Amino acid sequence: LFVRAALSEGAAIALDPGQANYLGNVMRKGIGDELLLFDGASGEWLARVAGAGKKRMALSVERKTRPLEAVPDVWLAFAPVKRAQTDWMVEKATELGAARLIPVMTQRTVAERVKLERLESISIEAAEQCNRTSLPAIAEPLALAAFLKAIDRPLYFADEGGGAPVAEAMRAGPAAILVGPEGGFTDEERALVRAIPQAVAVSLGPRILRAETAALAALAAFMAVAGD
Ligand code: SAM
């Protein structure tokens, strides 16, 4: 269970009403029961229910059970697509170990607004589900040009127009992946990306993948190269 509090031995944690309700009424946890917590920064901890009320629950943290795992230092920069597909992309990117998720606004991006809180809660649920003790950082949306200016690591640019085969182009080490919107990048944007020295255009194969599939395929390829 993710908690918004710094965990340490002996810490007393007061759960918010939503989490207290989930643990008390859905998971049927009561006083003395054990559960595992993570705060996204310090690994996984064993805690025990110390007090329970209708809409509250107090936990007492006992000991660390797992250190914070290292995730490969890979960022996923994606043009937000429709809500359900963006949600799915964030969920899968969290499972695959992405360290940072960056919404990038492009000319053909259809989503006008990205709800960062929503993306954060999806990534928390995904981390809980896949036993990840860290959370991906979720960045403020950036315009493509601003993103390209700020990027200071190899950028694997998923270009359906062609590029090096992904498995040959990727190297372990800090990296970012850039995936376009459903309508793809414009020629102007494609030229803009290819002009920065960090950009490596990669192909994910001869078929045109949906944006969220492309993100997943590129991340999976990176994880295969990075090895964790
Ligand atoms: N509208 C474009 C078209 O019809 O040519 C397709 C865009 S595709 C649905 C969305 C994004 O997924 C692309 O911008 C690209 O980043 C990525 N993508 C899809 N298929 C790919 C492939 N085979 N290789 C590399 N990237 C791909």
Residues whose N, C-alpha, C, O or C-beta is under 5 A from the ligand:
A	BS01	SAM	A158 D159 E160 L178 V179 G180 P181 E182 G183 G184 F185 V202 S203 L204 G205 P206 R207 I208 L209 R210 A211 A214
